[in-house]
Amino acid sequence: MSKNLLYVGLDVHAQTVAIAIAEPGGEVRNYGAVSSCVQTLERTMRKIRKAHGDPELRVCYEAGPTGFVIARRFAQLGIDCTVVAPSLIPNRSGDRAKTD
């Protein structure tokens, strides 16, 4: 029997990381923001996993100046983490680029 999947999106900034969760049924919700400290992210991933019945996590975040520290640590923990290049994210014609 295969495990449930839980998709986790991270919006990584220098001081904080905003987390969103997409459940298999299609519901997407904001989990909240946590410190960008790697240990804090590890604890948060454990909490998310425990709260949802120990699913397999699929995590992604946008490549940026914060580097690949999170992806490397998640790989060590056995969490599937993808770092997405902003230039490869598809967008519709006419969509304005958000810059924050």
N, C-alpha and C positions, 0 to 999 in steps of 0.2 A: 504494500500500500504506500503510495507516495505521500509525502508531507504536503501540508498546505503551503502556499506561497504568500508572502506579504511583501509588497513593494514599498520601499522607503526612499523618499526624495529629500536631499539635504540642500539647503541654501547656505553655503559656507561663507562666512565673513571673518575678519581678523579676530573679533572678540566673541561672536556668537554664531550659532548654527540653528537655523530654523528647520524644523522637521515636519514633513507631511507623510501621511500613510495612505496607501491605496490598497483596499482590501480586494480579494478576488471577485466579489460581487459587483465591483465597480465604484463603491463608495470611497471618496477621497476626502480626508479630513486633516486639518491642521493639528499636529500633536503639541506644538509649542516651540519655544526657543530655549537652548541650553548653551552653556559655555563651550567655546571651541577647544577646550582642553581634551586631549585624546582619552584620558581616563574617564572624564565625564561622559563622552560619547559611548565608550564601552559600557558603562553602567546603564545608560539610557537604552542601548540596544538590548541589553539583558532584560530590562524592565519591559520593553516592547514585546520581546519574544515570549516572556513569561505571561504577560497579560493576554496574549492571543493564542495560547495553547502550543507554544514551542514550534512555530512555523519556520520554514526556510526563508531567510531574509534575502531580498534582492535590493541592494542599495545603489543609488547613483547620485552624483553631484557634478556640477559644472566646473571644468578646469579653470584655474585662475591663479592669482599670485600666492595663494595659501599653499600651493604645492600638492604633493601626493602622500603626505604623512598619513592622512586618514585612510586612504586606499591601501597603503602598505600594512598598516596595523590591522585593518579589517581582514586582509588576506591572511595574516598570521593567525587570526581568530577563526578562520574558516567561513567568513561572511563574504558572499559574492558582492563585490563593489565595482562599479563601472564609473570611470571618470569621462565625462562627455565634453568634447571640444565644442565651444560655442558656435564656431563656424559651421559645424556639421548638424546643428539642430534645425530641422526643417521649419520653415515659416511660410505662410500664405503671401501671395503677392499683395502688396499694399499695406501689410502689417508694419507698424512703426517699431523700431528697435527701442526697447526700454533700457535706459542707462541709469543705474543707481550707484 
